Amino acid sequence: MDNGRFQTSDMALAAFLYYHGANLVMVDRRNPRDCAFIFETSPEQRNLISQWRDGSAQVNVLGFMNSYRLMKARVFRNGDMEKRGNGKSTA
């Protein structure tokens, strides 16, 4: 985490953070073999990343998959991510 931003190339982690309400600032596609998801940092983010890495993370599967599909679409879309809501399901 640097300058109020967190960067990851792990699409599943990016989807998990987005699902939990993290603000995706942009997707950096300068490297043609890999991309970086850049988020604004938040007080809860460090705990979420820790849960993800130690395997204790919990999600609604439908909401997580919606977030994952959105991250995948952002990789192939031109332009940066606009500020939008998270991928949590309301159903």
SEGUPA-732283 format. One record per residue (C-alpha): residue number from 0; chain; x negated, z negated, y. Coordinates in nm, 2 decimals. Each point is the difference from the previous one (the first is absolute). Last residue first. Example, Ala and Ser with C-alpha at 12.3 -4.5 7.8 and 13.67 -1.06 7.14 Angstrom:
2
+-----+-----+--------+--------+--------+
! seq ! mol !     xx !     zz !     yy !
+-----+-----+--------+--------+--------+
!   1 !   A !  -1.37 !  -0.71 !  -0.11 !
!   0 !   A !   0.14 !  -0.07 !  -0.34 !
+-----+-----+--------+--------+--------+
This chain:
91
+-----+-----+--------+--------+--------+
! seq ! mol !     xx !     zz !     yy !
+-----+-----+--------+--------+--------+
!  90 !   A !   3.09 !   0.35 !  -1.06 !
!  89 !   A !  -0.20 !  -0.06 !   0.32 !
!  88 !   A !  -0.31 !   0.15 !  -0.15 !
!  87 !   A !  -0.33 !  -0.09 !   0.18 !
!  86 !   A !  -0.20 !   0.31 !   0.10 !
!  85 !   A !  -0.11 !  -0.14 !   0.34 !
!  84 !   A !   0.13 !   0.12 !   0.34 !
!  83 !   A !  -0.16 !   0.27 !   0.20 !
!  82 !   A !  -0.28 !   0.05 !   0.24 !
!  81 !   A !  -0.11 !   0.37 !  -0.01 !
!  80 !   A !  -0.26 !   0.08 !  -0.25 !
!  79 !   A !  -0.26 !   0.25 !   0.11 !
!  78 !   A !   0.02 !   0.38 !  -0.01 !
!  77 !   A !   0.04 !   0.25 !  -0.29 !
!  76 !   A !   0.16 !  -0.12 !  -0.32 !
!  75 !   A !  -0.18 !   0.00 !  -0.33 !
!  74 !   A !  -0.13 !  -0.35 !   0.01 !
!  73 !   A !   0.32 !  -0.12 !   0.17 !
!  72 !   A !   0.21 !   0.12 !  -0.30 !
!  71 !   A !  -0.21 !  -0.22 !  -0.24 !
!  70 !   A !   0.05 !  -0.30 !   0.23 !
!  69 !   A !   0.38 !   0.07 !   0.00 !
!  68 !   A !   0.01 !   0.03 !  -0.37 !
!  67 !   A !  -0.18 !  -0.33 !  -0.04 !
!  66 !   A !   0.25 !  -0.17 !   0.25 !
!  65 !   A !   0.29 !   0.13 !  -0.20 !
!  64 !   A !  -0.17 !  -0.11 !  -0.32 !
!  63 !   A !  -0.04 !  -0.35 !   0.15 !
!  62 !   A !   0.37 !  -0.02 !   0.10 !
!  61 !   A !   0.12 !   0.11 !  -0.34 !
!  60 !   A !  -0.24 !  -0.25 !  -0.18 !
!  59 !   A !   0.10 !  -0.30 !   0.21 !
!  58 !   A !  -0.33 !  -0.16 !   0.05 !
!  57 !   A !  -0.23 !  -0.28 !  -0.13 !
!  56 !   A !  -0.37 !  -0.04 !   0.05 !
!  55 !   A !  -0.18 !  -0.24 !  -0.24 !
!  54 !   A !  -0.25 !   0.25 !  -0.13 !
!  53 !   A !  -0.31 !  -0.15 !   0.16 !
!  52 !   A !  -0.07 !   0.30 !   0.22 !
!  51 !   A !   0.36 !   0.04 !   0.12 !
!  50 !   A !   0.05 !  -0.37 !   0.07 !
!  49 !   A !  -0.33 !  -0.01 !   0.20 !
!  48 !   A !   0.11 !   0.31 !   0.20 !
!  47 !   A !   0.34 !  -0.17 !   0.07 !
!  46 !   A !  -0.18 !  -0.32 !   0.11 !
!  45 !   A !  -0.23 !   0.19 !   0.24 !
!  44 !   A !   0.30 !   0.19 !   0.14 !
!  43 !   A !   0.21 !  -0.30 !   0.09 !
!  42 !   A !  -0.16 !  -0.06 !   0.35 !
!  41 !   A !   0.03 !   0.37 !   0.08 !
!  40 !   A !  -0.25 !   0.29 !   0.03 !
!  39 !   A !   0.11 !   0.34 !   0.13 !
!  38 !   A !  -0.03 !   0.24 !  -0.29 !
!  37 !   A !  -0.22 !   0.30 !  -0.07 !
!  36 !   A !   0.05 !   0.20 !  -0.32 !
!  35 !   A !  -0.32 !   0.19 !  -0.09 !
!  34 !   A !  -0.02 !   0.34 !  -0.16 !
!  33 !   A !  -0.23 !   0.13 !  -0.28 !
!  32 !   A !  -0.14 !   0.33 !  -0.11 !
!  31 !   A !   0.05 !   0.20 !   0.33 !
!  30 !   A !  -0.15 !  -0.29 !   0.21 !
!  29 !   A !   0.15 !   0.03 !   0.35 !
!  28 !   A !   0.35 !  -0.10 !  -0.14 !
!  27 !   A !   0.05 !  -0.32 !   0.18 !
!  26 !   A !   0.36 !  -0.12 !  -0.05 !
!  25 !   A !   0.13 !  -0.19 !   0.31 !
!  24 !   A !   0.13 !  -0.32 !   0.14 !
!  23 !   A !   0.18 !  -0.13 !  -0.30 !
!  22 !   A !   0.17 !  -0.32 !   0.11 !
!  21 !   A !   0.02 !  -0.25 !  -0.29 !
!  20 !   A !   0.35 !  -0.09 !  -0.10 !
!  19 !   A !  -0.03 !  -0.11 !  -0.36 !
!  18 !   A !   0.07 !   0.34 !  -0.14 !
!  17 !   A !  -0.27 !   0.14 !   0.24 !
!  16 !   A !  -0.26 !  -0.25 !  -0.15 !
!  15 !   A !   0.10 !   0.10 !  -0.36 !
!  14 !   A !   0.00 !   0.37 !   0.08 !
!  13 !   A !  -0.35 !  -0.03 !   0.15 !
!  12 !   A !  -0.11 !  -0.20 !  -0.31 !
!  11 !   A !   0.13 !   0.28 !  -0.22 !
!  10 !   A !  -0.17 !   0.27 !   0.22 !
!   9 !   A !  -0.34 !  -0.17 !  -0.03 !
!   8 !   A !  -0.20 !   0.17 !   0.28 !
!   7 !   A !   0.02 !  -0.32 !   0.21 !
!   6 !   A !  -0.05 !  -0.08 !   0.37 !
!   5 !   A !   0.10 !  -0.32 !   0.19 !
!   4 !   A !   0.03 !   0.00 !   0.38 !
!   3 !   A !  -0.02 !  -0.27 !   0.26 !
!   2 !   A !  -0.35 !   0.10 !   0.10 !
!   1 !   A !  -0.12 !  -0.03 !  -0.36 !
!   0 !   A !   0.15 !  -0.11 !  -0.33 !
+-----+-----+--------+--------+--------+
